Amino acid sequence: MADNNRGGSSTNEITYYLNVENAKILAFCIVCGFVMYHGVLHLKYGNDSCKWLLSDGRFPGYNTWQPYGCMMHKYTKIHARRCMHYIYYWGEQNHITFLGDSRIRQLYFEFVNLLSLKRVDEHKAHQNLHFEDKKISVTADFLWHPMVNSSMYDVYKNWLMAEKSSRPNLLITGSATWSIKQFNASEEAVKNFELNLTMILPYILKLKDSTQIIWMLQDPVDESKLYPNRSMITNQQVDAYNKMAIDILGGSEAKLWSSSRLVAQGIHDNSVLDGLHISKSALQLDLQMLLNMYCNDHMNHNDGTCCRVPDSVTSIQIITAAFFLVCLVSAIAMFLYRRKIRRNGSKARADTGIRNGRSYITSKDKTWPDTVYEIMVCLGKLGLIMAYTFLCDRTNFFMKENKYYTHVNFLLPFAYLMILGFFFTENTDQTQVLHRDQTDEWKGWMQLVIMIYHLTGASKVLPIYMHIRVLVSAYLFLTGYGHFSYFWNKTDYSVQRYCQNSCNVRCCGWYDFQYYVEVMFRLNFLVVVLCFVMNRPYQFYYFVPLVSFWFTVVYLTMAIWPRISAASCDGSNLHYLYMVIKFIILTTVITLFFMSEVLFEKVFLMRPIKALFVRSDDSLHEWRFRWALDRYSVVYGMVFAFGYHLLLKKGIIADNHNKSLFSTGITLSLTVLGFIGLGSYALFSFMCKNKSECNDTHSYLVALPLISYVTVRNLVGWVRTRYSSFFAWFGKISLELFIAQYHIWLAADTYGVLVLMPTYPVLNVIVTSFIFICASHEISKITAVLTNYLVPKEGKALLRNCIIFFMIMLPVSISKGVLTF
């Protein structure tokens, strides 16, 4: 059949090759290519991110500096002082010296004023300056030596002869303009500069064990603004001195700081009137680069990867890597063995797949070797994806950059994706309210918007932040709606029925336990694997713990006696009242937990479940914040589902057709009210003053935009029966997209952006997005296959697998201190 399609037309030929499986193969090849490309870069130029920070970068926007290949944290006064304190606490000194001319002096004053609690007035001083703050154990000196001459030589010589403890641990130096001015830009002055710097070079080499030396290349001057007595300081002269410094110090232990020069060239700041000195904006960026170089490896700033050594690999990560390696090698060996059998003409069913005239293999037909092979292939593929994930976000092999928000950066991809989604709109045979195609579409476009939000760092824009909060709430609303509907319509309690029929025991407490385990496995499989591979706590991937918790709440609400379903309500109308009472009790319990922080902490800090809700700093704050923000969203979904099924039961509405749910007048009125509801929440998001105020109100108001959207989307028949296949495709893998973006699309635990193609930001986003989407689709496929094997329908096999899982987790829990009391 495939051959016929291929031969039919050129269009069929194209569509035959353009499919998701071939896209994954292409993505794998692209990854291999970038691994080789970055490997060559590291072999040739090294992977020292400090060198990247000090050598190159660009301006992605107005006066915003992006270093080449790494992320730069913005140090405030608090962060800078904390850095100095930490460095001293760990046994190192903070003795920083600025050696040079008036430009170096400017940087000194900028540094001192960021650290000092009192303003230090900047003044023109052709003398040495000193600053000390004993509270944070920092000493900063400025030594006035504007030319590279014998006086500067003596400074280095004296340091070398002194004790190591009296030497600075960081030296920032540079010189040129004073020499150009004093010697009227003569060639002899350049030769003297070369000779004197060459004489100082041996001392620089000998100081490498105690002092980190940075030579700051000279910034260009604005020749049109120079005073007449400085007219000889031309950019040609500045470049000559810089070239000389590069030639002499290029192979030495001193670090050449050239990115400051790029900052001065690209900055938009006209505050400097003399054309010589560094502008305020450029000084601020220079100081941020300096502090990132000095502090990042001592601090725990996720958005500062420049000059930071990656976390060391743990024993659990090594064991996990070994496990995946064994699976991959086993899969390859089994593949080669099966291929050899096929070549020898074997008729083994596991290899030919032909069963009694059928050309496919069902799960019941598969032999034990078939099952092992399929599991090994899935785990081998997952191991390759995890290796790429680790390489992206736990090493410096691939580069990372800071996020940069502008309205254009956010709105342009948003508009483009919305247009694509509407372009691929088509009819569906499903007519129910919130049918599967529609919920997949909803999840899809929400996930794409959330991805744009994360990529561009739009959380700083309050209206966008609040609308994203609605989208997260919508996921939980659909969790409540979908799972309530499943239990409401469910009459086959699989594990209970199995126990009664096969084991002759009553398992009334196992209310459709297999369904619960299957959903929990699908939700948590990727996150659990990432916790092992990336050495991150479970709560780090906050969305999955949140959805898992609220799904458990839905399950317990429906499982606790009296068990209520559509069938039970047919037998007694009192069951509708019982369901309402359950909703009231559930809402009351949630409210009590919200109002009593003591109760909340006492429950969620109990061992061993504590490990599921705290971050790496053993804090429950993040979980309480996320939990409280959407504490009623699942209840809204359950109540809406209950009301919807009640209206269906009573015949008030019928959705088994493609017409509107109500008469034209009522439908139009409710649709208008729906748009008003959506607009009202949008207005609220613009009017609330800060995030704290908005978050406090969000859990109560979020029902308005959710119900309004469902109303607008479902009342009109032709709207309800059309959906975007583009969005629905992404909706089917929305969970994998949400989790995988942490490490293989974003970077530095979502604080930055992964960079495979430096200096080409738009093309980089396209390439990384393609790889990320293909990887997410494959993870979804792997999860589905493994679910069939690891969460079997048979009660005994399911119980066995659960016991094996807890036995595996037991030593891990003990090693992490989870089970200690």
C-alpha positions, -999 to +999 in steps of 0.1 A: +000+000+000+028+024+009+045+017-024+012+025-043+009+057-024+044+067-031+039+061-068+006+079-070+018+115-072+045+138-061+023+150-032+020+114-019+057+110-023+063+141-001+037+131+025+052+096+026+085+110+039+072+139+059+060+122+091+069+124+127+090+093+127+113+106+100+113+140+118+127+122+148+154+106+128+163+140+114+163+155+149+187+127+161+210+135+132+209+172+140+218+165+176+247+143+166+259+171+143+257+197+171+275+173+195+304+171+170+303+208+163+304+219+199+330+192+206+353+207+180+347+241+194+357+229+229+387+211+216+399+242+196+389+270+219+381+253+253+349+255+272+359+281+297+327+302+302+348+329+319+366+334+287+333+336+269+321+362+294+351+384+290+356+381+253+323+384+234+286+391+235+258+411+219+230+434+226+197+415+221+178+447+231+181+482+244+212+484+267+208+447+276+240+427+273+241+390+266+275+373+270+285+348+244+273+313+254+266+318+291+241+334+314+248+366+334+231+371+368+222+407+377+239+414+411+221+438+434+237+454+464+224+425+486+236+398+462+271+414+459+275+418+496+263+383+502+288+370+477+317+387+495+305+373+528+302+337+514+336+338+499+352+349+532+331+323+551+345+295+529+381+306+538+391+328+509+399+365+510+382+394+492+411+417+483+404+433+450+427+458+434+421+482+405+454+493+389+455+518+361+442+552+349+410+572+353+389+546+334+399+519+358+392+544+386+356+547+373+352+510+376+366+510+411+340+536+422+312+517+406+324+485+424+327+503+458+293+520+456+276+487+448+291+471+479+291+501+503+260+509+525+269+546+522+274+565+490+311+570+481+315+602+460+334+598+428+362+623+423+392+628+401+421+616+423+455+611+409+463+591+440+457+557+456+423+550+471+412+525+497+379+509+507+372+483+534+340+468+548+347+445+578+311+433+579+315+415+546+353+412+549+362+429+516+391+452+508+392+472+475+421+494+464+427+517+435+463+522+426+470+553+404+494+541+378+481+555+345+510+542+323+528+509+320+562+521+332+587+514+360+562+525+387+537+498+376+566+474+373+575+481+410+540+473+421+541+438+406+576+433+420+566+443+455+536+420+454+558+391+444+582+398+472+554+401+498+535+373+515+507+357+496+481+369+521+490+405+514+486+402+477+452+409+460+433+378+449+418+397+420+435+424+399+418+445+373+442+466+353+446+484+320+463+514+305+468+534+272+451+567+269+473+585+294+504+573+275+489+584+242+482+619+256+516+623+274+536+613+244+514+629+218+505+596+201+542+589+192+553+556+178+581+556+204+554+555+232+539+524+217+573+507+217+579+518+253+545+503+262+555+470+245+588+469+263+575+477+297+546+453+295+570+426+283+591+433+314+560+429+337+549+397+320+572+374+341+557+388+373+522+382+360+531+345+354+546+342+389+516+357+405+491+333+389+489+310+420+477+338+443+462+365+421+438+364+392+448+391+367+424+407+342+437+431+316+409+454+305+413+464+269+407+501+262+373+512+251+370+533+220+367+571+224+343+595+209+367+617+189+342+643+182+337+651+219+374+650+230+389+682+245+415+698+223+443+687+247+432+651+241+427+652+204+457+629+198+438+601+215+423+585+184+407+551+181+435+542+158+460+547+186+437+529+211+435+499+188+473+499+184+478+497+222+451+470+225+467+449+198+501+452+216+485+440+248+468+411+231+501+400+214+520+401+247+494+388+272+474+365+248+492+334+258+498+343+294+479+336+326+463+371+325+427+372+312+420+397+284+388+416+289+376+426+255+338+424+259+338+457+278+350+472+246+320+458+228+297+471+255+311+506+251+307+505+213+270+493+214+257+511+244+231+539+239+242+565+265+251+601+258+259+609+294+296+612+288+305+647+276+343+644+273+343+615+249+370+597+269+355+582+300+331+553+303+294+560+304+273+551+334+254+524+316+285+508+303+301+509+337+271+491+352+273+463+326+311+461+331+306+457+368+280+430+363+304+410+341+331+414+368+309+402+396+296+373+375+332+363+369+341+366+406+310+354+424+290+329+403+309+298+412+304+306+449+268+315+447+237+295+438+221+317+412+204+296+386+205+325+361+243+329+364+262+301+345+292+322+334+323+311+353+304+285+371+315+249+374+286+224+368+273+203+397+293+171+404+277+138+394+261+118+422+262+081+427+225+078+418+231+096+385+260+072+377+238+041+385+210+055+364+234+062+335+248+026+338+212+012+337+203+031+306+236+021+290+229-016+297+194-012+282+208+005+251+235-021+245+210-049+251+186-033+226+213-030+200+225-066+206+189-079+203+183-059+172+214-073+155+205-108+166+170-106+153+183-091+120+207-120+116+179-145+121+158-127+094+187-128+070+191-165+076+155-170+066+141-179+100+104-181+103+104-172+140+072-154+149+089-128+170+109-116+140+085-120+110+054-108+129+032-131+108+005-149+129-020-171+112-022-149+081-021-116+101+007-091+093+006-075+128+014-085+164-010-079+192+001-077+228-015-111+235+005-127+207+039-114+218+063-139+232+086-132+262+115-123+239+092-099+220+083-081+252+118-079+265+130-065+231+103-038+230+110-028+266+148-026+260+143-006+228+120+019+247+145+022+276+174+025+252+157+054+233+148+070+266+184+067+277+196+085+246+171+113+253+182+115+289+218+117+278+210+146+256+190+162+285+219+158+309+243+172+283+221+202+277+215+212+313+240+196+336+272+204+317+287+234+299+289+214+267+261+233+251+257+271+257+230+289+275+217+325+273+195+347+294+159+352+285+150+386+271+115+400+271+100+425+247+064+428+236+074+419+201+093+388+213+062+375+230+034+387+206+050+377+173+053+339+180+020+340+198+003+355+167+021+331+144+010+300+163-026+312+166-028+318+128-013+283+123-038+268+146-068+284+129-054+274+095-056+237+105-092+238+117-114+209+107-146+191+116-149+164+142-175+136+146-176+142+183-204+164+195-202+162+233-193+192+255-155+192+260-150+162+238-116+146+234-106+166+203-116+198+220-098+191+252-067+181+233-069+214+213-073+233+246-043+217+261-023+222+229-027+259+225-024+265+262+009+246+263+023+265+233+014+298+249+030+287+282+062+277+263+064+312+247+058+327+281+087+307+295+110+313+266+106+350+266+106+355+304+072+372+302+065+366+339+076+402+347+045+415+328+017+412+353-013+408+328+005+381+309+015+364+342-021+363+354-034+349+321-008+321+323-021+314+358-055+309+342-040+284+317-024+264+345-057+264+364-074+252+332-052+221+333-064+214+368-100+222+358-098+196+330-083+172+355-113+175+378-138+175+349-122+145+330-116+122+359-149+130+376-167+122+343-147+089+341-157+078+376-193+091+371-198+070+340-177+040+352-195+008+362-166-016+358-143-015+388-115-036+373-094-046+402-124-052+425-140-074+398-108-093+392-103-100+429-138-112+433-138-134+402-102-147+404-092-145+441-126-150+457-119-121+481-136-088+484-113-058+475-139-031+480-112-007+490-095-009+456-119+014+438-107+011+402-071+010+415-057+000+381-070+032+365-055+052+394-021+036+390-021+039+352-029+077+354-003+082+381+023+063+360+017+083+329+019+116+349+050+108+369+071+085+347+091+112+330+095+133+362+107+103+382+133+095+356+144+132+354+147+133+392+173+105+389+191+118+358+191+155+367+195+152+405+165+174+412+138+169+439+103+158+428+088+191+437+111+209+413+088+198+385+059+214+404+032+209+378+032+171+379+031+169+417+002+194+416-018+174+390-010+141+408-021+154+441-054+168+428-061+136+408-056+117+440-081+140+457-106+133+429-100+096+432-105+096+470-136+118+467-152+093+444-139+062+461-149+070+497-183+057+507-209+063+495-197+057+460-217+077+436-220+072+398-246+077+371-258+042+377-262+047+414-282+079+409-305+060+386-314+038+416-318+067+440-321+104+436-306+108+471-272+101+456-273+135+439-276+150+474-247+127+486-225+141+458-233+177+467-224+169+504-191+154+492-184+186+473-192+207+504-170+185+526-141+186+501-143+224+498-144+228+536-113+206+540-094+225+514-104+258+530-092+246+565-059+236+550-055+270+534-065+289+566-043+269+589-007+269+580+001+248+610-023+220+598-009+223+563+027+219+574+019+191+599+003+170+571+027+177+542+059+176+563+051+141+576+077+115+566+079+098+542+056+120+521+076+151+530+101+143+502+073+148+476+065+183+487+097+201+497+124+216+475+161+210+477+163+236+506+138+215+526+112+243+523+075+238+519+069+274+507+068+266+470+043+238+474+021+258+496+022+287+471+013+264+441-013+245+461-031+276+474-030+293+440-052+267+424-068+251+455-104+252+440-097+247+403-102+209+405-134+214+425-146+238+398-140+211+372-158+184+392-188+206+400-190+217+364-189+180+353-216+171+378-238+199+367-233+190+330-241+153+335-272+163+356-285+186+328-280+157+304-298+133+327-327+156+331-330+162+294-324+200+297-296+198+272-285+172+246-252+172+229-255+141+207-260+164+177-240+192+160-266+219+167-266+245+195-273+233+230-301+259+235-324+280+214-309+307+193-318+335+218-305+317+249-274+305+231-266+340+218-272+355+253-250+330+271-223+334+245-223+371+250-221+366+287-191+342+281-172+369+262-180+394+290-167+369+315-134+365+296-131+403+292-138+409+328-110+387+340-087+403+314-097+437+328-090+425+363-055+413+353-047+448+341-061+466+371-046+446+400-015+463+413+009+435+421+014+398+419+006+392+456-027+410+453-036+392+420-026+358+434-048+363+465-079+368+444-070+344+416-083+312+432-118+327+436-121+345+402-105+318+380-138+300+376-151+330+357-128+328+326-128+290+327-166+286+326-168+315+302-144+298+278-162+265+279-195+283+273-182+302+243-165+271+229-195+247+233-229+264+231-229+270+194-230+237+174-207+245+146-181+259+170-183+228+192-179+204+164-148+221+149-113+219+163-077+227+154-058+195+146-026+215+149-033+224+185-048+190+192-016+173+181+004+193+206-023+187+232-017+149+230+019+155+242+013+185+264+025+169+296+058+158+280+062+193+264+056+210+298+083+188+316+109+183+289+111+221+282+128+225+316+161+210+302+161+206+264+145+238+253+151+261+281+182+258+302+196+263+337+165+248+352+142+271+331+160+303+340+177+305+306+175+294+270+194+265+254+219+276+227+230+252+200+236+279+174+253+309+190+249+344+174+218+332+155+190+335+181+160+330+158+175+301+139+186+286+173+150+287+186+137+270+155+163+242+157+160+236+194+122+237+192+123+210+165+145+187+185+125+194+217+092+186+201+105+154+185+120+143+218+087+150+237+067+130+211+090+101+215+089+102+253+051+102+251+052+072+228+077+054+251+055+062+282+025+047+264+044+015+255+059+010+290+025+017+306+010-014+289+038-036+304+044-020+338+007-013+346-010-045+336-047-050+338-044-082+359-046-074+396-018-098+407+007-085+381-002-049+390+004-056+427+037-074+419+049-044+399+039-019+426+059-040+452+089-041+429+087-003+424+087+003+462+116-021+467+136-001+441+127+032+458+135+019+493+173+022+491+170+055+473+148+068+500+171+056+527+201+072+510+183+105+507+172+104+543+135+102+534+127+074+559+146+088+588+125+100+616 
